[in-house]
Amino acid sequence: MPNITLSLDEALLNKARELARRQSTSLNGLVRALLEERVSGEKELWLEDVFARTDSSRVGSHGRRWKREDLYEK
């Protein structure tokens, strides 16, 4: 597994070490987990894109309000 080098100020490093300790992991494990969470979160960006496209769409309800019973066949 490749290694990386990070430069952090002392206060941030201390806070990160404390967070890792509270989560019963190493600083390396904490950084790995945070990076994995952040990178895998990119997969969910499609949902934000869908909502943005919906909000900017010119299609609309034309003022009609929907009721739950309208969505089901009677």
All heavy atoms as a GROMACS GRO file, in nm:
protein
  604
    1MET      N    1   0.086  -0.117   0.000
    1MET     CA    2   0.000   0.000   0.000
    1MET      C    3   0.090   0.123   0.000
    1MET      O    4   0.180   0.134   0.084
    1MET     CB    5  -0.090  -0.003   0.124
    1MET     CG    6  -0.194   0.102   0.128
    1MET     SD    7  -0.310   0.092   0.265
    1MET     CE    8  -0.389  -0.064   0.237
    2PRO      N    9   0.066   0.219  -0.089
    2PRO     CA   10   0.150   0.339  -0.095
    2PRO      C   11   0.132   0.425   0.029
    2PRO      O   12   0.027   0.423   0.094
    2PRO     CB   13   0.098   0.414  -0.218
    2PRO     CG   14   0.016   0.318  -0.294
    2PRO     CD   15  -0.031   0.214  -0.198
    3ASN      N   16   0.233   0.501   0.060
    3ASN     CA   17   0.230   0.596   0.172
    3ASN      C   18   0.214   0.736   0.119
    3ASN      O   19   0.256   0.766   0.007
    3ASN     CB   20   0.359   0.589   0.254
    3ASN     CG   21   0.370   0.459   0.330
    3ASN    OD1   22   0.273   0.410   0.382
    3ASN    ND2   23   0.490   0.404   0.333
    4ILE      N   24   0.154   0.823   0.199
    4ILE     CA   25   0.145   0.965   0.165
    4ILE      C   26   0.194   1.045   0.285
    4ILE      O   27   0.199   0.995   0.397
    4ILE     CB   28   0.001   1.009   0.128
    4ILE    CG1   29  -0.094   0.990   0.247
    4ILE    CG2   30  -0.049   0.933   0.007
    4ILE    CD1   31  -0.230   1.055   0.226
    5THR      N   32   0.232   1.169   0.260
    5THR     CA   33   0.276   1.259   0.367
    5THR      C   34   0.180   1.376   0.373
    5THR      O   35   0.147   1.434   0.270
    5THR     CB   36   0.419   1.310   0.339
    5THR    OG1   37   0.507   1.198   0.330
    5THR    CG2   38   0.465   1.403   0.449
    6LEU      N   39   0.133   1.409   0.492
    6LEU     CA   40   0.043   1.522   0.513
    6LEU      C   41   0.111   1.624   0.602
    6LEU      O   42   0.185   1.588   0.694
    6LEU     CB   43  -0.086   1.478   0.582
    6LEU     CG   44  -0.176   1.380   0.507
    6LEU    CD1   45  -0.291   1.336   0.596
    6LEU    CD2   46  -0.228   1.443   0.380
    7SER      N   47   0.084   1.750   0.577
    7SER     CA   48   0.131   1.857   0.664
    7SER      C   49   0.010   1.916   0.734
    7SER      O   50  -0.083   1.962   0.668
    7SER     CB   51   0.202   1.965   0.583
    7SER     OG   52   0.316   1.913   0.522
    8LEU      N   53   0.011   1.911   0.867
    8LEU     CA   54  -0.100   1.964   0.947
    8LEU      C   55  -0.044   2.054   1.055
    8LEU      O   56   0.065   2.031   1.107
    8LEU     CB   57  -0.176   1.849   1.014
    8LEU     CG   58  -0.229   1.737   0.926
    8LEU    CD1   59  -0.282   1.624   1.012
    8LEU    CD2   60  -0.336   1.790   0.835
    9ASP      N   61  -0.123   2.155   1.093
    9ASP     CA   62  -0.076   2.235   1.207
    9ASP      C   63  -0.100   2.154   1.335
    9ASP      O   64  -0.178   2.059   1.337
    9ASP     CB   65  -0.140   2.374   1.210
    9ASP     CG   66  -0.288   2.375   1.242
    9ASP    OD1   67  -0.336   2.285   1.312
    9ASP    OD2   68  -0.356   2.469   1.197
   10GLU      N   69  -0.032   2.191   1.437
   10GLU     CA   70  -0.032   2.115   1.563
   10GLU      C   71  -0.171   2.101   1.624
   10GLU      O   72  -0.208   1.993   1.672
   10GLU     CB   73   0.063   2.182   1.664
   10GLU     CG   74   0.100   2.095   1.781
   10GLU     CD   75   0.192   1.978   1.742
   10GLU    OE1   76   0.268   1.991   1.646
   10GLU    OE2   77   0.183   1.874   1.811
   11ALA      N   78  -0.250   2.207   1.621
   11ALA     CA   79  -0.384   2.203   1.680
   11ALA      C   80  -0.473   2.103   1.607
   11ALA      O   81  -0.544   2.024   1.670
   11ALA     CB   82  -0.447   2.342   1.678
   12LEU      N   83  -0.469   2.104   1.474
   12LEU     CA   84  -0.550   2.011   1.396
   12LEU      C   85  -0.504   1.868   1.419
   12LEU      O   86  -0.585   1.777   1.435
   12LEU     CB   87  -0.543   2.045   1.247
   12LEU     CG   88  -0.621   1.953   1.153
   12LEU    CD1   89  -0.769   1.951   1.189
   12LEU    CD2   90  -0.600   1.997   1.008
   13LEU      N   91  -0.374   1.849   1.424
   13LEU     CA   92  -0.320   1.715   1.448
   13LEU      C   93  -0.366   1.662   1.584
   13LEU      O   94  -0.409   1.547   1.596
   13LEU     CB   95  -0.168   1.718   1.441
   13LEU     CG   96  -0.097   1.586   1.466
   13LEU    CD1   97  -0.139   1.480   1.364
   13LEU    CD2   98   0.055   1.608   1.461
   14ASN      N   99  -0.363   1.746   1.686
   14ASN     CA  100  -0.407   1.704   1.819
   14ASN      C  101  -0.556   1.668   1.821
   14ASN      O  102  -0.597   1.570   1.882
   14ASN     CB  103  -0.376   1.811   1.923
   14ASN     CG  104  -0.227   1.822   1.949
   14ASN    OD1  105  -0.151   1.727   1.930
   14ASN    ND2  106  -0.183   1.939   1.991
   15LYS      N  107  -0.638   1.749   1.753
   15LYS     CA  108  -0.781   1.720   1.746
   15LYS      C  109  -0.806   1.589   1.672
   15LYS      O  110  -0.892   1.509   1.712
   15LYS     CB  111  -0.856   1.834   1.677
   15LYS     CG  112  -0.867   1.959   1.761
   15LYS     CD  113  -0.940   2.068   1.683
   15LYS     CE  114  -0.947   2.196   1.764
   15LYS     NZ  115  -1.017   2.303   1.691
   16ALA      N  116  -0.732   1.567   1.564
   16ALA     CA  117  -0.748   1.444   1.487
   16ALA      C  118  -0.706   1.322   1.570
   16ALA      O  119  -0.774   1.218   1.567
   16ALA     CB  120  -0.665   1.451   1.359
   17ARG      N  121  -0.598   1.334   1.644
   17ARG     CA  122  -0.554   1.223   1.730
   17ARG      C  123  -0.659   1.193   1.838
   17ARG      O  124  -0.686   1.077   1.868
   17ARG     CB  125  -0.420   1.257   1.795
   17ARG     CG  126  -0.304   1.244   1.701
   17ARG     CD  127  -0.175   1.280   1.769
   17ARG     NE  128  -0.062   1.251   1.682
   17ARG     CZ  129   0.053   1.314   1.686
   17ARG    NH1  130   0.072   1.412   1.775
   17ARG    NH2  131   0.150   1.283   1.604
   18GLU      N  132  -0.719   1.297   1.893
   18GLU     CA  133  -0.822   1.278   1.996
   18GLU      C  134  -0.946   1.211   1.936
   18GLU      O  135  -1.003   1.120   1.996
   18GLU     CB  136  -0.860   1.413   2.059
   18GLU     CG  137  -0.970   1.406   2.161
   18GLU     CD  138  -0.939   1.315   2.280
   18GLU    OE1  139  -0.821   1.295   2.312
   18GLU    OE2  140  -1.037   1.265   2.340
   19LEU      N  141  -0.986   1.253   1.818
   19LEU     CA  142  -1.100   1.190   1.751
   19LEU      C  143  -1.070   1.043   1.722
   19LEU      O  144  -1.154   0.957   1.746
   19LEU     CB  145  -1.134   1.264   1.621
   19LEU     CG  146  -1.248   1.206   1.539
   19LEU    CD1  147  -1.379   1.203   1.620
   19LEU    CD2  148  -1.267   1.284   1.411
   20ALA      N  149  -0.952   1.015   1.675
   20ALA     CA  150  -0.913   0.876   1.648
   20ALA      C  151  -0.916   0.794   1.777
   20ALA      O  152  -0.965   0.680   1.778
   20ALA     CB  153  -0.774   0.872   1.585
   21ARG      N  154  -0.867   0.851   1.885
   21ARG     CA  155  -0.867   0.780   2.013
   21ARG      C  156  -1.010   0.750   2.058
   21ARG      O  157  -1.040   0.639   2.100
   21ARG     CB  158  -0.796   0.864   2.120
   21ARG     CG  159  -0.778   0.791   2.252
   21ARG     CD  160  -0.732   0.883   2.364
   21ARG     NE  161  -0.828   0.988   2.395
   21ARG     CZ  162  -0.944   0.970   2.460
   21ARG    NH1  163  -0.979   0.849   2.500
   21ARG    NH2  164  -1.024   1.070   2.485
   22ARG      N  165  -1.100   0.849   2.045
   22ARG     CA  166  -1.239   0.828   2.085
   22ARG      C  167  -1.308   0.722   1.999
   22ARG      O  168  -1.400   0.655   2.045
   22ARG     CB  169  -1.318   0.960   2.077
   22ARG     CG  170  -1.286   1.056   2.189
   22ARG     CD  171  -1.388   1.169   2.200
   22ARG     NE  172  -1.425   1.230   2.075
   22ARG     CZ  173  -1.373   1.342   2.023
   22ARG    NH1  174  -1.279   1.405   2.089
   22ARG    NH2  175  -1.415   1.389   1.907
   23GLN      N  176  -1.264   0.708   1.876
   23GLN     CA  177  -1.323   0.608   1.786
   23GLN      C  178  -1.247   0.476   1.790
   23GLN      O  179  -1.271   0.387   1.709
   23GLN     CB  180  -1.330   0.663   1.643
   23GLN     CG  181  -1.425   0.780   1.631
   23GLN     CD  182  -1.440   0.829   1.489
   23GLN    OE1  183  -1.382   0.777   1.396
   23GLN    NE2  184  -1.521   0.932   1.472
   24SER      N  185  -1.154   0.466   1.883
   24SER     CA  186  -1.073   0.344   1.901
   24SER      C  187  -1.005   0.301   1.772
   24SER      O  188  -1.008   0.184   1.732
   24SER     CB  189  -1.158   0.229   1.955
   24SER     OG  190  -1.215   0.263   2.078
   25THR      N  191  -0.941   0.397   1.707
   25THR     CA  192  -0.866   0.368   1.585
   25THR      C  193  -0.738   0.448   1.585
   25THR      O  194  -0.714   0.530   1.674
   25THR     CB  195  -0.952   0.400   1.460
   25THR    OG1  196  -0.884   0.350   1.344
   25THR    CG2  197  -0.978   0.547   1.444
   26SER      N  198  -0.655   0.424   1.489
   26SER     CA  199  -0.531   0.501   1.474
   26SER      C  200  -0.559   0.626   1.390
   26SER      O  201  -0.663   0.636   1.324
   26SER     CB  202  -0.424   0.416   1.405
   26SER     OG  203  -0.467   0.387   1.272
   27LEU      N  204  -0.467   0.719   1.392
   27LEU     CA  205  -0.480   0.837   1.308
   27LEU      C  206  -0.482   0.794   1.162
   27LEU      O  207  -0.560   0.845   1.082
   27LEU     CB  208  -0.366   0.934   1.336
   27LEU     CG  209  -0.370   1.067   1.260
   27LEU    CD1  210  -0.500   1.142   1.286
   27LEU    CD2  211  -0.251   1.153   1.297
   28ASN      N  212  -0.399   0.698   1.127
   28ASN     CA  213  -0.397   0.646   0.991
   28ASN      C  214  -0.534   0.586   0.954
   28ASN      O  215  -0.586   0.610   0.845
   28ASN     CB  216  -0.288   0.539   0.978
   28ASN     CG  217  -0.269   0.494   0.836
   28ASN    OD1  218  -0.243   0.574   0.748
   28ASN    ND2  219  -0.282   0.364   0.813
   29GLY      N  220  -0.592   0.509   1.044
   29GLY     CA  221  -0.723   0.450   1.019
   29GLY      C  222  -0.831   0.555   1.005
   29GLY      O  223  -0.922   0.543   0.922
   30LEU      N  224  -0.822   0.660   1.086
   30LEU     CA  225  -0.919   0.769   1.078
   30LEU      C  226  -0.911   0.839   0.943
   30LEU      O  227  -1.012   0.862   0.877
   30LEU     CB  228  -0.895   0.870   1.191
   30LEU     CG  229  -0.981   0.995   1.189
   30LEU    CD1  230  -1.127   0.959   1.213
   30LEU    CD2  231  -0.932   1.094   1.293
   31VAL      N  232  -0.789   0.872   0.900
   31VAL     CA  233  -0.770   0.939   0.771
   31VAL      C  234  -0.819   0.850   0.658
   31VAL      O  235  -0.889   0.896   0.567
   31VAL     CB  236  -0.622   0.979   0.751
   31VAL    CG1  237  -0.597   1.028   0.609
   31VAL    CG2  238  -0.582   1.087   0.852
   32ARG      N  239  -0.787   0.722   0.665
   32ARG     CA  240  -0.831   0.629   0.561
   32ARG      C  241  -0.984   0.624   0.555
   32ARG      O  242  -1.044   0.630   0.447
   32ARG     CB  243  -0.776   0.489   0.588
   32ARG     CG  244  -0.807   0.391   0.477
   32ARG     CD  245  -0.754   0.251   0.504
   32ARG     NE  246  -0.609   0.250   0.509
   32ARG     CZ  247  -0.537   0.206   0.613
   32ARG    NH1  248  -0.597   0.156   0.719
   32ARG    NH2  249  -0.407   0.208   0.609
   33ALA      N  250  -1.050   0.614   0.671
   33ALA     CA  251  -1.196   0.607   0.676
   33ALA      C  252  -1.260   0.736   0.624
   33ALA      O  253  -1.358   0.733   0.549
   33ALA     CB  254  -1.243   0.580   0.818
   34LEU      N  255  -1.204   0.851   0.662
   34LEU     CA  256  -1.257   0.979   0.616
   34LEU      C  257  -1.241   0.995   0.465
   34LEU      O  258  -1.333   1.041   0.397
   34LEU     CB  259  -1.190   1.094   0.690
   34LEU     CG  260  -1.226   1.107   0.838
   34LEU    CD1  261  -1.137   1.211   0.906
   34LEU    CD2  262  -1.372   1.141   0.856
   35LEU      N  263  -1.127   0.954   0.413
   35LEU     CA  264  -1.107   0.961   0.268
   35LEU      C  265  -1.201   0.867   0.195
   35LEU      O  266  -1.259   0.903   0.092
   35LEU     CB  267  -0.962   0.928   0.233
   35LEU     CG  268  -0.862   1.041   0.251
   35LEU    CD1  269  -0.720   0.989   0.233
   35LEU    CD2  270  -0.889   1.154   0.154
   36GLU      N  271  -1.217   0.747   0.246
   36GLU     CA  272  -1.307   0.650   0.184
   36GLU      C  273  -1.450   0.703   0.182
   36GLU      O  274  -1.520   0.694   0.082
   36GLU     CB  275  -1.302   0.516   0.258
   36GLU     CG  276  -1.393   0.411   0.201
   36GLU     CD  277  -1.358   0.369   0.060
   36GLU    OE1  278  -1.239   0.365   0.025
   36GLU    OE2  279  -1.453   0.340  -0.016
   37GLU      N  280  -1.492   0.760   0.294
   37GLU     CA  281  -1.627   0.816   0.303
   37GLU      C  282  -1.645   0.929   0.203
   37GLU      O  283  -1.746   0.937   0.133
   37GLU     CB  284  -1.651   0.867   0.444
   37GLU     CG  285  -1.787   0.929   0.467
   37GLU     CD  286  -1.801   0.980   0.610
   37GLU    OE1  287  -1.768   0.905   0.703
   37GLU    OE2  288  -1.843   1.096   0.625
   38ARG      N  289  -1.547   1.015   0.194
   38ARG     CA  290  -1.555   1.130   0.103
   38ARG      C  291  -1.555   1.086  -0.043
   38ARG      O  292  -1.633   1.134  -0.123
   38ARG     CB  293  -1.437   1.224   0.132
   38ARG     CG  294  -1.434   1.346   0.049
   38ARG     CD  295  -1.552   1.432   0.081
   38ARG     NE  296  -1.540   1.554   0.003
   38ARG     CZ  297  -1.618   1.656   0.016
   38ARG    NH1  298  -1.715   1.654   0.104
   38ARG    NH2  299  -1.602   1.762  -0.058
   39VAL      N  300  -1.468   0.994  -0.077
   39VAL     CA  301  -1.456   0.948  -0.215
   39VAL      C  302  -1.579   0.868  -0.256
   39VAL      O  303  -1.632   0.886  -0.365
   39VAL     CB  304  -1.327   0.866  -0.235
   39VAL    CG1  305  -1.326   0.799  -0.369
   39VAL    CG2  306  -1.206   0.956  -0.219
   40SER      N  307  -1.625   0.780  -0.170
   40SER     CA  308  -1.743   0.700  -0.205
   40SER      C  309  -1.868   0.786  -0.207
   40SER      O  310  -1.965   0.752  -0.273
   40SER     CB  311  -1.761   0.582  -0.110
   40SER     OG  312  -1.791   0.627   0.021
   41GLY      N  313  -1.866   0.899  -0.138
   41GLY     CA  314  -1.978   0.992  -0.140
   41GLY      C  315  -1.999   1.052  -0.278
   41GLY      O  316  -2.107   1.097  -0.311
   42GLU      N  317  -1.894   1.051  -0.362
   42GLU     CA  318  -1.906   1.102  -0.498
   42GLU      C  319  -2.012   1.025  -0.574
   42GLU      O  320  -2.077   1.077  -0.663
   42GLU     CB  321  -1.772   1.090  -0.571
   42GLU     CG  322  -1.660   1.170  -0.511
   42GLU     CD  323  -1.666   1.317  -0.545
   42GLU    OE1  324  -1.713   1.349  -0.656
   42GLU    OE2  325  -1.626   1.398  -0.462
   43LYS      N  326  -2.033   0.900  -0.540
   43LYS     CA  327  -2.131   0.817  -0.608
   43LYS      C  328  -2.272   0.868  -0.584
   43LYS      O  329  -2.359   0.849  -0.667
   43LYS     CB  330  -2.120   0.671  -0.561
   43LYS     CG  331  -1.989   0.606  -0.597
   43LYS     CD  332  -1.980   0.468  -0.539
   43LYS     CE  333  -1.843   0.408  -0.564
   43LYS     NZ  334  -1.824   0.282  -0.494
   44GLU      N  335  -2.296   0.932  -0.470
   44GLU     CA  336  -2.429   0.982  -0.439
   44GLU      C  337  -2.454   1.121  -0.496
   44GLU      O  338  -2.564   1.174  -0.484
   44GLU     CB  339  -2.452   0.983  -0.288
   44GLU     CG  340  -2.488   0.846  -0.232
   44GLU     CD  341  -2.367   0.773  -0.179
   44GLU    OE1  342  -2.285   0.837  -0.112
   44GLU    OE2  343  -2.353   0.653  -0.205
   45LEU      N  344  -2.354   1.182  -0.558
   45LEU     CA  345  -2.374   1.314  -0.615
   45LEU      C  346  -2.478   1.313  -0.726
   45LEU      O  347  -2.537   1.416  -0.758
   45LEU     CB  348  -2.242   1.371  -0.669
   45LEU     CG  349  -2.141   1.413  -0.562
   45LEU    CD1  350  -2.015   1.465  -0.628
   45LEU    CD2  351  -2.199   1.517  -0.469
   46TRP      N  352  -2.504   1.198  -0.785
   46TRP     CA  353  -2.606   1.189  -0.891
   46TRP      C  354  -2.741   1.233  -0.838
   46TRP      O  355  -2.819   1.294  -0.910
   46TRP     CB  356  -2.614   1.048  -0.949
   46TRP     CG  357  -2.668   0.947  -0.853
   46TRP    CD1  358  -2.596   0.869  -0.767
   46TRP    CD2  359  -2.805   0.913  -0.832
   46TRP    NE1  360  -2.680   0.790  -0.693
   46TRP    CE2  361  -2.809   0.814  -0.731
   46TRP    CE3  362  -2.924   0.955  -0.888
   46TRP    CZ2  363  -2.929   0.758  -0.685
   46TRP    CZ3  364  -3.043   0.900  -0.842
   46TRP    CH2  365  -3.044   0.802  -0.742
   47LEU      N  366  -2.771   1.204  -0.711
   47LEU     CA  367  -2.900   1.242  -0.654
   47LEU      C  368  -2.912   1.394  -0.646
   47LEU      O  369  -3.015   1.451  -0.680
   47LEU     CB  370  -2.919   1.178  -0.518
   47LEU     CG  371  -3.054   1.198  -0.452
   47LEU    CD1  372  -3.166   1.145  -0.541
   47LEU    CD2  373  -3.059   1.128  -0.318
   48GLU      N  374  -2.806   1.460  -0.603
   48GLU     CA  375  -2.806   1.606  -0.600
   48GLU      C  376  -2.825   1.661  -0.740
   48GLU      O  377  -2.896   1.760  -0.761
   48GLU     CB  378  -2.677   1.657  -0.538
   48GLU     CG  379  -2.664   1.628  -0.390
   48GLU     CD  380  -2.533   1.678  -0.332
   48GLU    OE1  381  -2.478   1.777  -0.386
   48GLU    OE2  382  -2.487   1.619  -0.234
   49ASP      N  383  -2.762   1.597  -0.838
   49ASP     CA  384  -2.775   1.640  -0.976
   49ASP      C  385  -2.920   1.625  -1.023
   49ASP      O  386  -2.973   1.713  -1.092
   49ASP     CB  387  -2.681   1.559  -1.066
   49ASP     CG  388  -2.684   1.606  -1.210
   49ASP    OD1  389  -2.670   1.727  -1.235
   49ASP    OD2  390  -2.702   1.519  -1.298
   50VAL      N  391  -2.985   1.515  -0.987
   50VAL     CA  392  -3.124   1.492  -1.025
   50VAL      C  393  -3.213   1.603  -0.968
   50VAL      O  394  -3.297   1.660  -1.038
   50VAL     CB  395  -3.174   1.353  -0.979
   50VAL    CG1  396  -3.325   1.340  -0.991
   50VAL    CG2  397  -3.106   1.244  -1.058
   51PHE      N  398  -3.195   1.635  -0.840
   51PHE     CA  399  -3.276   1.741  -0.779
   51PHE      C  400  -3.248   1.876  -0.844
   51PHE      O  401  -3.341   1.955  -0.865
   51PHE     CB  402  -3.252   1.748  -0.628
   51PHE     CG  403  -3.318   1.637  -0.552
   51PHE    CD1  404  -3.246   1.559  -0.463
   51PHE    CD2  405  -3.452   1.608  -0.568
   51PHE    CE1  406  -3.306   1.457  -0.392
   51PHE    CE2  407  -3.514   1.506  -0.499
   51PHE     CZ  408  -3.441   1.430  -0.411
   52ALA      N  409  -3.123   1.905  -0.875
   52ALA     CA  410  -3.090   2.032  -0.940
   52ALA      C  411  -3.155   2.040  -1.077
   52ALA      O  412  -3.209   2.145  -1.116
   52ALA     CB  413  -2.939   2.046  -0.952
   53ARG      N  414  -3.151   1.929  -1.151
   53ARG     CA  415  -3.214   1.929  -1.284
   53ARG      C  416  -3.366   1.943  -1.272
   53ARG      O  417  -3.429   2.010  -1.352
   53ARG     CB  418  -3.179   1.801  -1.358
   53ARG     CG  419  -3.036   1.797  -1.404
   53ARG     CD  420  -3.002   1.659  -1.463
   53ARG     NE  421  -2.862   1.648  -1.491
   53ARG     CZ  422  -2.810   1.654  -1.613
   53ARG    NH1  423  -2.889   1.673  -1.717
   53ARG    NH2  424  -2.681   1.642  -1.630
   54THR      N  425  -3.424   1.879  -1.171
   54THR     CA  426  -3.568   1.890  -1.150
   54THR      C  427  -3.607   2.033  -1.117
   54THR      O  428  -3.704   2.086  -1.170
   54THR     CB  429  -3.613   1.795  -1.036
   54THR    OG1  430  -3.576   1.661  -1.070
   54THR    CG2  431  -3.762   1.803  -1.012
   55ASP      N  432  -3.529   2.096  -1.029
   55ASP     CA  433  -3.558   2.234  -0.989
   55ASP      C  434  -3.548   2.331  -1.107
   55ASP      O  435  -3.622   2.428  -1.114
   55ASP     CB  436  -3.465   2.279  -0.877
   55ASP     CG  437  -3.493   2.207  -0.746
   55ASP    OD1  438  -3.603   2.149  -0.733
   55ASP    OD2  439  -3.405   2.210  -0.657
   56SER      N  440  -3.456   2.304  -1.199
   56SER     CA  441  -3.438   2.396  -1.312
   56SER      C  442  -3.522   2.358  -1.433
   56SER      O  443  -3.521   2.429  -1.534
   56SER     CB  444  -3.290   2.401  -1.351
   56SER     OG  445  -3.247   2.275  -1.400
   57SER      N  446  -3.598   2.251  -1.422
   57SER     CA  447  -3.681   2.206  -1.533
   57SER      C  448  -3.796   2.302  -1.558
   57SER      O  449  -3.847   2.365  -1.466
   57SER     CB  450  -3.737   2.067  -1.502
   57SER     OG  451  -3.834   2.030  -1.596
   58ARG      N  452  -3.839   2.312  -1.682
   58ARG     CA  453  -3.952   2.398  -1.716
   58ARG      C  454  -4.084   2.323  -1.703
   58ARG      O  455  -4.190   2.380  -1.724
   58ARG     CB  456  -3.935   2.451  -1.858
   58ARG     CG  457  -3.818   2.542  -1.870
   58ARG     CD  458  -3.798   2.588  -2.010
   58ARG     NE  459  -3.670   2.657  -2.018
   58ARG     CZ  460  -3.651   2.766  -2.087
   58ARG    NH1  461  -3.749   2.818  -2.156
   58ARG    NH2  462  -3.534   2.823  -2.089
   59VAL      N  463  -4.076   2.196  -1.671
   59VAL     CA  464  -4.197   2.116  -1.652
   59VAL      C  465  -4.247   2.140  -1.511
   59VAL      O  466  -4.170   2.147  -1.416
   59VAL     CB  467  -4.166   1.966  -1.673
   59VAL    CG1  468  -4.289   1.882  -1.647
   59VAL    CG2  469  -4.111   1.943  -1.812
   60GLY      N  470  -4.376   2.152  -1.495
   60GLY     CA  471  -4.429   2.178  -1.362
   60GLY      C  472  -4.570   2.124  -1.348
   60GLY      O  473  -4.626   2.064  -1.439
   61SER      N  474  -4.627   2.147  -1.235
   61SER     CA  475  -4.762   2.099  -1.206
   61SER      C  476  -4.869   2.197  -1.253
   61SER      O  477  -4.987   2.168  -1.244
   61SER     CB  478  -4.778   2.076  -1.055
   61SER     OG  479  -4.769   2.200  -0.988
   62HIS      N  480  -4.826   2.313  -1.301
   62HIS     CA  481  -4.918   2.418  -1.346
   62HIS      C  482  -5.017   2.454  -1.236
   62HIS      O  483  -5.135   2.479  -1.260
   62HIS     CB  484  -4.991   2.377  -1.474
   62HIS     CG  485  -4.897   2.341  -1.585
   62HIS    ND1  486  -4.821   2.436  -1.649
   62HIS    CD2  487  -4.865   2.222  -1.640
   62HIS    CE1  488  -4.746   2.377  -1.741
   62HIS    NE2  489  -4.771   2.247  -1.738
   63GLY      N  490  -4.969   2.455  -1.112
   63GLY     CA  491  -5.050   2.496  -0.998
   63GLY      C  492  -5.137   2.386  -0.939
   63GLY      O  493  -5.203   2.407  -0.838
   64ARG      N  494  -5.140   2.269  -1.001
   64ARG     CA  495  -5.225   2.162  -0.948
   64ARG      C  496  -5.162   2.101  -0.823
   64ARG      O  497  -5.042   2.077  -0.819
   64ARG     CB  498  -5.243   2.053  -1.053
   64ARG     CG  499  -5.327   1.942  -0.999
   64ARG     CD  500  -5.374   1.846  -1.099
   64ARG     NE  501  -5.448   1.743  -1.027
   64ARG     CZ  502  -5.511   1.646  -1.084
   64ARG    NH1  503  -5.511   1.635  -1.213
   64ARG    NH2  504  -5.575   1.557  -1.014
   65ARG      N  505  -5.244   2.078  -0.725
   65ARG     CA  506  -5.200   2.013  -0.601
   65ARG      C  507  -5.240   1.867  -0.607
   65ARG      O  508  -5.354   1.834  -0.643
   65ARG     CB  509  -5.267   2.077  -0.479
   65ARG     CG  510  -5.224   2.218  -0.455
   65ARG     CD  511  -5.092   2.214  -0.392
   65ARG     NE  512  -5.066   2.334  -0.317
   65ARG     CZ  513  -4.944   2.370  -0.286
   65ARG    NH1  514  -4.843   2.298  -0.321
   65ARG    NH2  515  -4.926   2.478  -0.218
   66TRP      N  516  -5.149   1.778  -0.573
   66TRP     CA  517  -5.177   1.635  -0.575
   66TRP      C  518  -5.213   1.587  -0.436
   66TRP      O  519  -5.158   1.632  -0.336
   66TRP     CB  520  -5.055   1.557  -0.623
   66TRP     CG  521  -5.022   1.587  -0.765
   66TRP    CD1  522  -4.932   1.680  -0.810
   66TRP    CD2  523  -5.078   1.526  -0.881
   66TRP    NE1  524  -4.930   1.680  -0.947
   66TRP    CE2  525  -5.018   1.586  -0.993
   66TRP    CE3  526  -5.173   1.426  -0.901
   66TRP    CZ2  527  -5.049   1.549  -1.122
   66TRP    CZ3  528  -5.204   1.390  -1.030
   66TRP    CH2  529  -5.143   1.451  -1.140
   67LYS      N  530  -5.307   1.496  -0.431
   67LYS     CA  531  -5.345   1.430  -0.306
   67LYS      C  532  -5.305   1.284  -0.318
   67LYS      O  533  -5.299   1.230  -0.428
   67LYS     CB  534  -5.495   1.441  -0.282
   67LYS     CG  535  -5.543   1.583  -0.264
   67LYS     CD  536  -5.691   1.586  -0.243
   67LYS     CE  537  -5.739   1.730  -0.238
   67LYS     NZ  538  -5.883   1.737  -0.247
   68ARG      N  539  -5.281   1.221  -0.206
   68ARG     CA  540  -5.239   1.081  -0.206
   68ARG      C  541  -5.336   0.993  -0.284
   68ARG      O  542  -5.297   0.911  -0.364
   68ARG     CB  543  -5.223   1.030  -0.063
   68ARG     CG  544  -5.180   0.885  -0.054
   68ARG     CD  545  -5.169   0.838   0.088
   68ARG     NE  546  -5.061   0.904   0.158
   68ARG     CZ  547  -4.936   0.858   0.164
   68ARG    NH1  548  -4.904   0.747   0.105
   68ARG    NH2  549  -4.844   0.924   0.230
   69GLU      N  550  -5.466   1.014  -0.262
   69GLU     CA  551  -5.564   0.929  -0.328
   69GLU      C  552  -5.565   0.949  -0.480
   69GLU      O  553  -5.603   0.860  -0.556
   69GLU     CB  554  -5.705   0.948  -0.271
   69GLU     CG  555  -5.754   1.091  -0.266
   69GLU     CD  556  -5.719   1.164  -0.137
   69GLU    OE1  557  -5.639   1.113  -0.058
   69GLU    OE2  558  -5.772   1.273  -0.117
   70ASP      N  559  -5.517   1.066  -0.527
   70ASP     CA  560  -5.508   1.090  -0.672
   70ASP      C  561  -5.401   1.002  -0.736
   70ASP      O  562  -5.405   0.979  -0.858
   70ASP     CB  563  -5.475   1.235  -0.702
   70ASP     CG  564  -5.587   1.330  -0.660
   70ASP    OD1  565  -5.703   1.284  -0.650
   70ASP    OD2  566  -5.557   1.449  -0.638
   71LEU      N  567  -5.308   0.954  -0.659
   71LEU     CA  568  -5.197   0.876  -0.714
   71LEU      C  569  -5.230   0.729  -0.729
   71LEU      O  570  -5.155   0.654  -0.791
   71LEU     CB  571  -5.074   0.892  -0.624
   71LEU     CG  572  -5.025   1.036  -0.606
   71LEU    CD1  573  -4.911   1.039  -0.505
   71LEU    CD2  574  -4.983   1.096  -0.738
   72TYR      N  575  -5.342   0.684  -0.674
   72TYR     CA  576  -5.380   0.544  -0.679
   72TYR      C  577  -5.510   0.528  -0.757
   72TYR      O  578  -5.596   0.614  -0.754
   72TYR     CB  579  -5.398   0.487  -0.538
   72TYR     CG  580  -5.271   0.494  -0.456
   72TYR    CD1  581  -5.249   0.597  -0.367
   72TYR    CD2  582  -5.176   0.395  -0.469
   72TYR    CE1  583  -5.133   0.604  -0.293
   72TYR    CE2  584  -5.057   0.401  -0.395
   72TYR     CZ  585  -5.037   0.505  -0.308
   72TYR     OH  586  -4.922   0.511  -0.235
   73GLU      N  587  -5.519   0.416  -0.826
   73GLU     CA  588  -5.644   0.387  -0.897
   73GLU      C  589  -5.754   0.360  -0.796
   73GLU      O  590  -5.732   0.301  -0.693
   73GLU     CB  591  -5.626   0.265  -0.987
   73GLU     CG  592  -5.536   0.291  -1.105
   73GLU     CD  593  -5.527   0.172  -1.195
   73GLU    OE1  594  -5.631   0.107  -1.220
   73GLU    OE2  595  -5.415   0.144  -1.243
   74LYS      N  596  -5.872   0.400  -0.832
   74LYS     CA  597  -5.986   0.380  -0.741
   74LYS      C  598  -6.063   0.257  -0.778
   74LYS      O  599  -6.064   0.207  -0.883
   74LYS     CB  600  -6.078   0.500  -0.744
   74LYS     CG  601  -6.008   0.622  -0.690
   74LYS     CD  602  -6.098   0.742  -0.694
   74LYS     CE  603  -6.021   0.862  -0.640
   74LYS     NZ  604  -6.096   0.980  -0.635
   0.00000   0.00000   0.00000
